Amino acid sequence: MPENMKTVPTSAKTPQEITSATVNARNFEGKFNLNATGFDPSMPGHVTPHDMILRQAPRTVKKEGAGIGLPYEVRLEMALMLDDHQCALSVAMHQYNKHHWLSEGAESFLSLHELLNEHINQTHDHIDKIGERVARLGGVPTAHPVTQHQLSYIKHEVEGRYTMRDFIRNDLEHELKIQDMLRKQIKRAHDLMDFGTVEVLEEVLRDREDLGYHLFSVLEDDTLVRGMEHLVKKEGNMAGDGIVDNKNKLQ
């Protein structure tokens, strides 16, 4: 390494937000709700009085093939797993909405505001793709927002306004957990020869990895804001350039 090249101390290279999100994701032991099928009195929206004509119970699949030649047991297992994904993605989209609405700061108000909007649109598209796959397998996707949160393997952050780094850290943790669960079903779908579900989820996984990369990059250490802070103070100045001389006529 050239002698005049400055380096950042090893301890400062990974921001705490990234470390926290990745550690939590590694310790995540997400499980699918394979036993949550049919009506459940403890679930919101399952016991509301009404006079509608029932044609199929929630989180069940049609006994006959629904036009897809997979066994009933395979279609049921795949549909339940897929429904868990669309519940989790619905939770992720609500959290993205909140962070989109509350964007603030020099690097957040416009750039992150738009980035989060892209994530919202992409997530909505994934919910639609997965919900449609559930229906094609003969299933009934979960639509009640409270039930979605109960079935989701990720949970929405606590209410309130927090820092933008907190927001993005929470979103990154969601993305890492969603990726993990998508990989689990892709592997299982391969084993069961449900290649239609494999194709849908592989496309979703590729996109979610891209979204996770966006969030990781935003949280990484270099920042224009800290560069601006270097003009007025020395604390945390890893580059070592100190305070700019205010007598400089170019200022």
Legacy VTK file of the C-alpha trace (Angstrom):
# vtk DataFile Version 3.0
C-alpha trace
ASCII
DATASET POLYDATA
POINTS 251 float
0.000 0.000 0.000
1.391 3.469 -0.878
2.762 5.297 2.172
0.625 8.382 1.548
-2.650 6.403 1.387
-4.972 6.936 4.359
-7.043 4.039 5.695
-10.049 3.816 7.937
-9.558 1.916 11.224
-10.927 -1.641 10.942
-13.337 -1.070 13.834
-14.966 1.810 11.960
-15.473 0.111 8.602
-18.847 -1.527 9.308
-21.533 0.808 10.654
-23.434 -0.480 13.677
-26.728 -0.448 11.777
-25.388 -2.927 9.195
-23.860 -5.151 11.876
-27.117 -5.193 13.837
-29.279 -6.003 10.810
-27.014 -8.785 9.546
-26.542 -10.397 12.975
-30.295 -10.394 13.613
-30.896 -11.884 10.171
-28.317 -14.635 10.751
-30.034 -15.548 14.031
-33.447 -15.570 12.346
-35.167 -18.953 12.488
-38.211 -18.187 10.407
-40.849 -20.882 10.088
-43.815 -21.223 7.784
-47.358 -21.441 9.196
-48.139 -24.796 7.591
-50.766 -25.609 10.229
-52.640 -22.324 9.770
-55.273 -23.428 7.276
-59.028 -22.878 7.178
-61.041 -20.746 9.585
-59.425 -19.853 12.915
-61.563 -18.025 15.543
-58.420 -16.339 16.913
-57.653 -14.683 13.574
-59.069 -11.207 12.817
-61.617 -11.241 10.037
-62.358 -14.970 10.349
-65.456 -14.730 12.537
-67.041 -11.425 11.504
-70.840 -11.857 11.132
-72.006 -11.516 7.530
-74.578 -12.931 5.108
-72.206 -13.641 2.185
-72.147 -17.041 0.476
-68.929 -18.914 1.328
-67.225 -20.692 -1.554
-63.851 -21.554 0.009
-62.248 -21.160 3.440
-59.096 -19.032 3.899
-55.686 -20.630 3.337
-57.105 -23.754 1.749
-56.724 -25.081 -1.815
-59.248 -26.725 -4.122
-59.296 -30.497 -3.965
-59.029 -30.846 -7.720
-56.083 -29.546 -9.707
-57.238 -25.974 -10.425
-55.720 -26.467 -13.894
-52.263 -27.222 -12.459
-51.330 -30.895 -12.402
-49.671 -31.010 -8.990
-51.000 -33.228 -6.174
-53.338 -31.628 -3.643
-50.777 -31.957 -0.817
-48.092 -30.197 -2.856
-50.397 -27.372 -3.882
-51.521 -26.870 -0.275
-47.985 -26.733 1.128
-46.757 -24.392 -1.607
-49.818 -22.142 -1.298
-49.402 -21.806 2.477
-45.726 -20.927 2.133
-46.464 -18.455 -0.634
-49.205 -16.862 1.450
-46.727 -16.376 4.296
-44.462 -14.519 1.846
-47.235 -12.216 0.656
-48.160 -11.506 4.291
-44.533 -10.624 5.070
-44.216 -8.471 1.957
-47.414 -6.637 2.910
-45.852 -5.826 6.300
-42.647 -4.701 4.571
-44.635 -2.453 2.228
-46.465 -0.762 5.130
-43.126 -0.074 6.819
-41.630 1.262 3.589
-44.651 3.568 3.272
-44.023 4.974 6.740
-40.341 5.611 6.015
-41.200 7.154 2.651
-43.614 9.581 4.322
-41.127 10.539 7.067
-38.001 11.000 4.926
-35.973 14.010 6.047
-32.424 15.335 5.929
-29.869 16.374 3.321
-29.390 12.863 1.912
-32.873 11.579 2.612
-35.599 14.033 1.730
-35.271 13.625 -2.036
-32.938 10.707 -2.791
-34.165 8.281 -0.107
-37.724 9.493 -0.555
-37.560 8.351 -4.179
-35.596 5.179 -3.413
-38.190 4.075 -0.873
-40.927 4.810 -3.377
-39.210 2.422 -5.796
-39.091 -0.203 -3.048
-42.809 0.288 -2.369
-43.674 -0.186 -6.045
-41.443 -3.261 -6.368
-42.914 -4.782 -3.210
-46.455 -4.199 -4.430
-45.553 -6.004 -7.654
-44.147 -8.960 -5.700
-47.259 -9.188 -3.507
-49.340 -9.335 -6.674
-47.175 -12.025 -8.316
-47.177 -14.235 -5.232
-50.885 -13.721 -4.481
-51.730 -14.709 -8.041
-49.588 -17.848 -7.736
-51.516 -18.799 -4.586
-54.775 -18.416 -6.534
-53.428 -20.440 -9.481
-52.583 -23.278 -7.095
-56.243 -23.204 -6.048
-55.656 -21.287 -2.825
-57.191 -18.302 -1.030
-54.569 -15.648 -0.148
-54.803 -13.806 3.185
-55.997 -10.232 2.698
-57.033 -8.940 6.147
-54.174 -6.584 7.214
-54.208 -7.638 10.885
-54.209 -11.326 9.965
-51.378 -10.665 7.524
-49.279 -9.231 10.349
-50.052 -12.196 12.616
-49.012 -14.703 9.940
-45.991 -12.712 8.771
-42.525 -14.000 9.690
-41.360 -10.368 9.943
-42.985 -7.754 12.179
-43.550 -4.043 11.701
-41.352 -1.719 13.743
-42.835 0.144 16.722
-44.835 3.287 15.948
-43.162 6.707 16.021
-40.518 8.764 14.207
-36.921 7.566 14.505
-33.701 8.404 12.674
-33.405 7.652 8.977
-30.568 5.235 9.745
-32.870 3.396 12.164
-35.546 3.227 9.477
-33.191 1.897 6.795
-31.591 -0.571 9.233
-35.029 -2.018 10.021
-35.836 -2.278 6.320
-32.522 -4.028 5.624
-33.240 -6.586 8.350
-36.633 -7.246 6.755
-35.042 -7.779 3.359
-32.443 -10.218 4.667
-35.128 -12.276 6.429
-37.405 -12.282 3.378
-34.517 -13.489 1.225
-33.820 -16.305 3.677
-37.431 -17.501 3.630
-37.669 -17.251 -0.164
-34.600 -19.480 -0.521
-36.167 -22.046 1.810
-39.286 -22.327 -0.318
-37.388 -22.324 -3.600
-35.422 -25.342 -2.373
-38.594 -27.071 -1.172
-40.432 -26.290 -4.426
-37.570 -27.873 -6.395
-37.885 -31.007 -4.261
-41.652 -31.159 -4.956
-41.190 -30.395 -8.676
-43.316 -27.241 -8.448
-41.236 -25.445 -11.042
-43.895 -22.783 -11.651
-43.511 -21.600 -8.055
-39.724 -21.826 -8.416
-39.815 -19.465 -11.398
-42.010 -16.926 -9.596
-39.920 -16.953 -6.407
-36.536 -16.875 -8.141
-37.569 -13.656 -9.885
-38.816 -12.192 -6.601
-35.636 -13.260 -4.781
-33.388 -11.634 -7.363
-35.309 -8.368 -6.980
-35.295 -8.538 -3.157
-31.527 -9.053 -3.179
-31.262 -5.920 -5.298
-33.428 -3.985 -2.814
-31.298 -5.246 0.075
-28.181 -4.090 -1.767
-29.697 -0.600 -2.118
-30.311 -0.375 1.643
-26.896 -1.794 2.550
-25.213 0.760 0.279
-27.138 3.637 1.862
-26.011 2.548 5.337
-22.347 2.141 4.412
-19.848 4.416 6.044
-19.033 7.066 3.447
-21.484 9.978 3.336
-21.810 13.445 1.861
-23.268 14.709 5.126
-20.168 13.813 7.125
-18.106 15.497 4.426
-20.085 18.672 5.107
-19.558 18.270 8.859
-15.808 18.249 8.256
-16.116 21.933 7.366
-17.125 22.865 10.891
-15.791 20.261 13.329
-13.107 17.618 13.777
-15.006 14.980 15.773
-15.346 11.722 13.874
-13.244 13.036 11.010
-11.701 9.764 9.806
-10.291 11.403 6.669
-8.118 13.664 8.821
-8.648 16.792 6.744
-9.636 18.985 9.696
-11.428 22.319 9.589
-11.372 24.251 6.339
-9.689 27.654 6.702
-12.428 30.261 6.515
-9.914 32.772 5.077
-9.772 30.805 1.883
-11.069 33.180 -0.815
-12.677 30.299 -2.710
-15.227 29.895 0.084
LINES 1 252
251 0 1 2 3 4 5 6 7 8 9 10 11 12 13 14 15 16 17 18 19 20 21 22 23 24 25 26 27 28 29 30 31 32 33 34 35 36 37 38 39 40 41 42 43 44 45 46 47 48 49 50 51 52 53 54 55 56 57 58 59 60 61 62 63 64 65 66 67 68 69 70 71 72 73 74 75 76 77 78 79 80 81 82 83 84 85 86 87 88 89 90 91 92 93 94 95 96 97 98 99 100 101 102 103 104 105 106 107 108 109 110 111 112 113 114 115 116 117 118 119 120 121 122 123 124 125 126 127 128 129 130 131 132 133 134 135 136 137 138 139 140 141 142 143 144 145 146 147 148 149 150 151 152 153 154 155 156 157 158 159 160 161 162 163 164 165 166 167 168 169 170 171 172 173 174 175 176 177 178 179 180 181 182 183 184 185 186 187 188 189 190 191 192 193 194 195 196 197 198 199 200 201 202 203 204 205 206 207 208 209 210 211 212 213 214 215 216 217 218 219 220 221 222 223 224 225 226 227 228 229 230 231 232 233 234 235 236 237 238 239 240 241 242 243 244 245 246 247 248 249 250
